[in-house]
Amino acid sequence: MDKDERKEDGSGKAKPIPIREAVGEPGPRGAGNSDTKGSETRENAPTPPAAGPRGERERTGGPRGKRTSGREEQRRPPLQPTPLEDFPARSFEHDGCEWIVRLCGQASTGSAMDPGAPLMHLVFYRATDPLTACGDLLETGRSLEGLSEFRLSELLGSVRLALSANDSSG
């Protein structure tokens, strides 16, 4: 193909120069099996990727290619569960029984643009058995102090209703 043929095709647009021709690399590679019938290659067949690392970096380590910086890895101590006594708690009375509610987690809904509502994960315990949870739920708010005793009683009632509905369905 000479330069005059390359300049225009039937539509009047200039034909692109093949990159291999511009860079000076040889034509498309075969499938790698040279003893096949006539080493024929299709013109638009995809070529397999070159073996070896991409670019100039090499992967080290396991299958995920963890890299090591020149310094030793710092070992973190294993995580320990937080004892129940360390969670913020509040006592209240409901139907003549003493109850304990613990704030076991906090989060918020929304995104960076809209911070949304703060959420509290509340877990209810009988005061006579403070290590066995009777139910839990999510409630909007920032602290246990922001909830009245009346609201705590309402929340406990909804937890107990949910628990009894689950028990009767099984």
PyMOL commands that set and color helices and strands:
alter all, ss='L'
color gray80, all
select helices_A, chain A and resi 3-7+19-23+37-39+84-86+144-146+149-169
alter helices_A, ss='H'
color red, helices_A
select strands_A, chain A and resi 89-94+97-108+118-126+129-140
alter strands_A, ss='S'
color yellow, strands_A
deselect
rebuild
show_as cartoon
